[in-house]
Amino acid sequence: ARRYLGIWYNGMSGPRTVVWVGNREAPAAGSPTLALANDSSLVVSDADGRVLWRTPGSGGSSSSSSSPPPALLTNEGNLVVRSPNGTVVWQSFDHPTDTFVPGMKVRLSHLTGEGNRIVSWKSPGDPAAGSFSYGLDPGTSLQLLMWNGTRPYWRTPVWKGYAVASMYLSAGTVLYTAIVDTEEEISIAFTLSGGAAPTRYVVTSSGRFQLLSWNSTVSAWATLLSWPSSGCSTYKRCGAYGYCDVTAAPAACRCLDGFEPASPTEWGAGRFEQGCRRKEALPPCGGGMGVGFVAMPTMKVPDKFSLDAGNRSAEECAARCAANCSCEAYAYANLQSSSAKGELSRCIVWAGELVDAQMIGPRWGGETLYLRVPVAAASTWPGGKASRNAVKIAVPVSAAVLLLTCILFLWFCRFRG
């Protein structure tokens, strides 16, 4: 009863693995046709001739036998339509459905804030657009998000500037992720080492972003990775100033250092929506009491951050946060050996509630989060260097004046002697 224009893997036993659907919102009944129009557009029509789906055309026509093939399915699974002069008019890789395959790009325009997304099927048997989608965050372009409808559902770690990252999958198989950031757009794509089995990412109708690899021995797709990885790693699951510790077994919600459950009763019952609150209030800003930072390593830092532009040192990043009364936390990364655009460093800061933090470990891109705390609870210098004792990064004004007076007095006594 429902027929679609689709692309799937060839030569695999078992159920057909579809990676792209054209007329996903307009299935055809009966005997549809696929035609290539004179303007180089592809057209899917139903048995009565009604157009169900169509690609943009080139505006011209071609009858020359020397012209390149107007439509071509590449070995990567990309359906490409060309104009008479050979330029690409349309390609399926620019309009993904639920699957992300090698060579495909997820894009976001810096100029318009628009980009493409991987969109789940409505159900395993219905390729219409489902609730879940995955793409670059239009708010920052430094992370990727999975949405449930319009609401964030899961989030990747923040990008630390690398151009290419590699991930070992199995014996002899490496997955390479490449990020290209230009003035016009940022894009992300992945490739595989030579001889690798077919591998793909997919957004499922149940809200999972999975990395799958074909196992020819059992003729089935093996799930290598799946996100969200635990119940508490969905977006804001642990509330404001809470975090999901996925390094624990099982994963659990905890409060950020210097914070405690806002409602111990609710927290103990496994309801974390109220999040956490400070154990000790920050001193009045500008009152001369001083503030410091406590370091939490291997974190997926919270969402809703701002990029403090400019190649700053770690000390400058910390000092700017300390001097800003609304700054709740900061994170600093040295990009000299990895930046795709030549930046030397990255300083990001938070001015509101800290939400959706996770402790993920170093393998998944964890970095150190520096939380603003009263000076007595501080544990780092501005550059983030830890001390065994409580080390203050902002000395109270009265103590600084007393120290300077003592130095001058000792110098005066030495001179008189």
Sequence and secondary structure as in RCSB ss.txt:
>XXXX:A:sequence
ARRYLGIWYNGMSGPRTVVWVGNREAPAAGSPTLALANDSSLVVSDADGRVLWRTPGSGGSSSSSSSPPPALLTN
EGNLVVRSPNGTVVWQSFDHPTDTFVPGMKVRLSHLTGEGNRIVSWKSPGDPAAGSFSYGLDPGTSLQLLMWNGT
RPYWRTPVWKGYAVASMYLSAGTVLYTAIVDTEEEISIAFTLSGGAAPTRYVVTSSGRFQLLSWNSTVSAWATLL
SWPSSGCSTYKRCGAYGYCDVTAAPAACRCLDGFEPASPTEWGAGRFEQGCRRKEALPPCGGGMGVGFVAMPTMK
VPDKFSLDAGNRSAEECAARCAANCSCEAYAYANLQSSSAKGELSRCIVWAGELVDAQMIGPRWGGETLYLRVPV
AAASTWPGGKASRNAVKIAVPVSAAVLLLTCILFLWFCRFRG
>XXXX:A:secstr
  B  EEE SS  SS  EEEESSTTS B SS EEEE TTS EEEE TT  EEEE    S     TTS  SEEE T
TS EEEE TTS EEEEGGGS  SEE TT  EEEETTT  B  EEEEEETTEEEEEEEEEEE TTTSSSEEEEETT
EEEEE     SBSEEEEEEETTEEEEEEEEE SSEEEEEEEE TT   EEEEE TTS EEEEEEETTTTEEEEEE
EES SGGGSTTTT TTEEEETTSSS EEEE TTEEES HHHHHTT  TT EEESS    TTSS  EEEEEEEEEE
  SS EE  S   HHHHHHHHHH TT  EEEEEE TTTBSS  SEEEEEE S   SEEE  GGGT EEEEEEEEG
GG  B TT  B SS   SS  HHHHHHHHHHHHHHHHHHHH 
